[in-house]
Structure formats: structure tokens, C-alpha cells
Amino acid sequence: MSRVVPYAITLLGLACMAFIVVGISQPVPHPETYLAVTDKPYVVAEVAVEDVEEWEEEQTYYEPVYYNSYWYESDDADAEAAAKEWIAFRESGGDYGARNGQYVGRYQLNEMYLDGDYSEENQEAAAEAYIADRYGSWQAAQEHWREYGWY
């Protein structure tokens, strides 16, 4: 009996590997083949004219806003403050004393931006100047951070 168990486990392992290899080797259909499948026909619903007009009155339309790069200015102070805190938390956990090599403080600015003064006031002023110069707003910097993992 002691020899049966290892053989059973080996056979089970080989069967699993064969199943995986066969499953992996199956051809993947071209994406356009999915577009050609018409299992369910489109259903056109007839709606009374007054219902359509009522529906159109209830709809809210938003104009799309496009930004050139990340440069835009926000007039929403709460959103700016939230974006600033979001970045500070991800960069240093909000700690003014945090260090990571040449990056210092709450916003992990390069030492050259702080010019040797690591006080909280100088870190805030330097961060504001950096964000204004590079992104235009904290929200734009946050979007950049979300996309690239840094600002």
C-alpha cells in the first residue's frame, strides 16, 4: 500500500500537467471573430413621442473638458487640499522628517528645492512652488502621480 500512494500522486500530477498543456495549446480566436457573432438580434423599441421628449428633458449633458498635458488650474480649494494631502500621504505618510536618499520631508522633495532648510514652513513653500511651476495645481500633480507613481 505504501507504494500505491506515490504512484497515484504521480499519475494525478501527470494528468494535471497534460490538462494544462492541452488547455494552453488551444488556438485563441481572433478578436474580430467575436464581432461577427450575432447570437442576439438587436431589439428596436418603439417609444411614444411624448415619452422621448420627457426623457430628453431629464437627461443631464456634460461638456467634455480637455487639458493639454497636466496643466490646468482649479478653483476648488477643497479638491486642491485633498490632492495635496493625498500626495503627502503617499510620499511620506505625512511625515515632515521622512528621508529617502536625496528626497526629504512630507512631499519628498529633492534637497536642492529645500536649499538646506528642512523646516515645515519651507517644505510647504517649496512644495507649493514646485507644484505651481511643474503642474499648475495639486490635482494635476495627483493625476500624474496616479499615472506614473511619482510627481
C-alpha positions in Angstrom: 0.0 0.0 0.0 2.9 2.4 0.7 3.9 2.2 -3.0 0.4 2.8 -4.3 0.1 6.3 -2.9 3.2 7.8 -4.6 2.2 6.2 -7.9 -1.3 7.7 -7.6 0.1 11.1 -6.8 2.5 10.9 -9.7 -0.3 9.9 -12.1 -2.5 12.6 -10.8 0.3 15.2 -11.3 0.9 14.0 -14.9 -2.8 14.1 -15.6 -3.0 17.7 -14.3 0.1 18.7 -16.4 -1.4 17.2 -19.5 -4.7 19.0 -18.9 -2.8 22.3 -18.5 -0.6 21.7 -21.6 -3.6 20.9 -23.8 -5.5 23.9 -22.5 -2.6 26.3 -23.1 -2.0 24.9 -26.6 -5.5 25.6 -27.9 -5.6 28.3 -30.5 -7.0 31.7 -29.4 -9.6 33.0 -31.8 -9.0 36.4 -33.5 -10.9 39.2 -31.8 -12.8 40.0 -35.0 -14.5 36.6 -34.8 -16.3 37.8 -31.8 -17.6 40.9 -33.6 -19.1 38.7 -36.3 -21.1 36.6 -34.0 -24.7 37.7 -33.9 -26.4 35.5 -31.3 -28.9 38.0 -30.2 -30.5 40.4 -32.7 -30.9 44.0 -31.7 -34.3 44.9 -30.4 -35.8 48.2 -31.5 -38.2 49.6 -29.0 -41.0 51.8 -30.2 -41.5 54.8 -27.8 -44.2 57.3 -27.9 -43.1 60.8 -28.9 -44.1 62.4 -25.6 -42.0 59.8 -23.7 -38.9 60.7 -25.7 -39.4 64.4 -25.1 -39.8 63.7 -21.3 -36.8 61.5 -21.3 -34.7 64.2 -23.1 -35.7 66.8 -20.5 -34.5 64.6 -17.7 -31.0 64.0 -19.2 -28.0 65.8 -17.9 -25.4 66.7 -20.5 -21.8 67.3 -19.6 -19.4 69.2 -21.8 -16.1 67.3 -22.0 -13.1 69.1 -20.6 -9.8 68.5 -22.3 -6.5 69.5 -20.7 -3.2 70.0 -22.6 -0.9 67.8 -20.6 -1.5 68.1 -16.9 -1.5 71.8 -16.8 -4.7 73.3 -15.5 -5.8 75.4 -12.6 -8.5 74.5 -10.2 -10.7 76.9 -8.3 -11.9 74.2 -5.9 -9.9 74.7 -2.8 -11.2 71.6 -1.1 -10.2 69.4 -4.0 -6.8 71.0 -4.1 -6.3 70.4 -0.4 -7.4 66.8 -0.7 -5.0 66.2 -3.6 -2.2 67.8 -1.6 -2.9 65.5 1.4 -3.2 62.5 -0.9 0.3 63.1 -2.3 1.8 63.8 1.1 0.4 60.6 2.5 1.8 58.5 -0.4 5.1 60.2 -0.5 6.0 60.1 3.3 2.9 59.2 5.3 2.6 62.9 6.0 5.9 63.0 8.0 8.0 66.2 7.7 11.0 64.3 8.9 10.9 61.5 6.3 14.1 60.9 4.3 14.8 58.7 1.3 18.2 59.4 0.0 18.2 62.8 -1.5 14.5 63.2 -1.1 13.4 64.9 2.1 10.2 65.7 4.1 6.5 65.4 3.7 6.5 65.8 0.0 9.8 64.0 -0.6 11.3 67.0 -2.5 14.9 66.9 -3.7 17.2 68.5 -1.3 18.1 71.2 -3.8 14.5 72.5 -3.7 14.8 73.0 0.1 18.2 74.7 0.0 19.2 73.2 3.3 16.2 74.5 5.2 14.1 71.5 6.2 11.6 73.3 8.3 7.9 72.6 7.9 7.2 76.1 6.6 10.0 75.9 4.0 8.8 72.4 2.9 5.3 73.8 2.4 6.5 76.8 0.5 8.9 74.7 -1.7 6.2 72.2 -2.4 3.8 74.9 -3.5 6.4 76.5 -5.8 7.3 73.1 -7.3 3.7 72.1 -8.0 2.8 75.6 -9.4 5.8 75.5 -11.7 5.6 71.9 -12.9 1.9 71.0 -12.9 -0.2 74.2 -12.2 -2.2 72.5 -9.4 -2.1 69.7 -6.9 -4.9 67.9 -8.7 -2.8 67.8 -11.9 0.2 66.5 -9.8 -2.1 63.9 -8.3 -3.2 62.7 -11.8 0.4 62.5 -12.8 1.2 60.5 -9.7 -1.7 58.1 -10.4 -0.4 57.5 -13.9 3.3 57.2 -13.2 3.7 56.6 -9.5 5.6 59.8 -8.9 5.2 63.6 -9.3 
